[in-house]
């Protein structure tokens, strides 16, 4: 059941899958369900990040950085037109890494929320 829910997440990578499996180790079934509900709402798929990076390159410089919560970098990209397009192009190439780093932060945040709640 848990594996099916994890595999249903769009664009999940084997590394993300193993990170989640190790993170939820020791949680009961109700906590795992709560974790998956919270995490799936916060998670960004790599394809979403690719779209945000493309929009950041052509329309709103730094959009991808605003989406992942890097407000300072987003403002810098906005004021420098994506660091003269070089930063935006690098983000476009590294969109999977941006998504993975963001998803790791959201995984730990969701895990803390579940552990602090009374499930």
HUVENWO-V594511 format. One record per backbone hydrogen bond with DSSP energy under -0.5 kcal/mol. CO is the residue of the C=O (numbers start at 1). NH is the residue of the N-H. E is the energy in kcal/mol with one decimal. If there is no record, write none. Layout:
CO&NH&E + CO&NH&E
//
This chain:
1&5&-1.9 + 2&6&-2.2 + 3&7&-2.6 + 4&8&-1.1 + 6&9&-1.5 + 9&12&-1.3 + 13&17&-2.6 + 14&18&-2.4 + 15&19&-2.1 + 16&20&-2.4 + 17&21&-2.5 + 18&22&-2.2 + 19&23&-1.9 + 20&24&-2.3 + 24&27&-2.2 + 28&32&-2.3 + 29&33&-2.3 + 30&34&-2.2 + 31&35&-2.7 + 32&36&-2.7 + 33&37&-2.1 + 34&38&-2.4 + 35&39&-3.3 + 36&40&-2.4 + 37&41&-1.0 + 38&42&-1.1 + 39&42&-0.5 + 39&43&-2.1 + 45&49&-2.2 + 46&50&-2.0 + 47&51&-2.0 + 48&52&-2.6 + 49&53&-2.3 + 50&54&-2.3 + 51&55&-2.5 + 52&56&-2.2 + 53&57&-1.7 + 54&58&-2.2 + 55&59&-2.7 + 55&60&-2.0 + 59&61&-0.6 + 60&63&-2.0 + 62&65&-0.6 + 62&66&-2.1 + 63&67&-2.3 + 64&68&-1.4 + 65&70&-2.5 + 66&69&-1.2 + 69&71&-1.3 + 70&74&-2.2 + 71&75&-2.5 + 72&76&-2.3 + 73&77&-2.8 + 74&78&-2.4 + 75&79&-2.6 + 76&80&-1.9 + 77&82&-3.8 + 78&81&-0.6 + 80&84&-2.9 + 81&85&-2.0 + 82&87&-1.2 + 82&88&-1.3 + 83&86&-1.2 + 83&87&-0.5 + 85&89&-2.1 + 86&90&-2.3 + 87&91&-2.4 + 88&92&-1.9 + 89&93&-2.1 + 90&94&-2.5 + 92&95&-0.9 + 94&98&-2.0 + 95&99&-2.1 + 96&100&-2.5 + 97&101&-2.6 + 98&102&-2.2 + 99&103&-2.8 + 100&104&-2.2 + 101&105&-1.9 + 102&106&-2.3 + 103&107&-2.2 + 104&108&-2.2 + 105&109&-2.2 + 106&110&-2.6 + 107&111&-2.3 + 108&112&-2.2 + 109&113&-2.0 + 110&114&-2.1 + 111&115&-2.4 + 112&116&-2.1 + 113&117&-1.2 + 114&119&-0.5 + 117&119&-0.7
//
